[in-house]
Amino acid sequence: MKVLTRFNSFFDRAIDVMFYVATGMTLVIFFSVCIELFMRNFLNRPQIWSVEVTEYAMLYITFLGAAWLLKEEGHVRVDILLVLLKPKSGALLNSITSILGVIACSVLAFYGTWSTWLHYQKVLYTFTAMELLKWPFLIVIPFGSLLLLIQFVRSAYAYWGKFKSYKEAE
């Protein structure tokens, strides 16, 4: 159990760091848009990199912040059914949906890794103004999916524990 406790502590710190990186990228987006607006409107010199940097940063923000958001239970949730259920049934349903999340993230991590590897092997570039290698942008998909998968496993385990505690209380 000590190993699991240490892993959970390490993982929590890791996804917190990813959250801060995603937050920093949000600031990069903010400043690049401000620079672009100033350069385009006041100096009549639009920057070709601004939109592209914003697009890639949004991809990274999504995949680096998703696991932290799940840990904080900050995802949008349609809880019409959950509020009608007893807490025990709600815990079981949340455990099942977390397992479905594990399956979805497994598929995404597998195909994301496969696609990233193919782009790396074939040395493919983007067809944009900056002409950058594609794989450094794609690698965040399997990485973030793996983090999210681990967090879904942790959530499923926690909800299952709640379900069992309600069962024992009866």
Secondary structure by P-SEA (a helix, b strand, c coil): caaaaaaaaaaaaaaaaaaaaaaaaaaaaaaaaaaaaaaaccccccccaaaaaaaaaaaaaaaacaaaaaaaccccccccccccccaaaaaaaaaaaaaaaaaaaaaaaaaaaaaaaaaaaacccccccccccccccaaaaaaaaaaaaaaaaaaaaaaaaaaaaaaaac
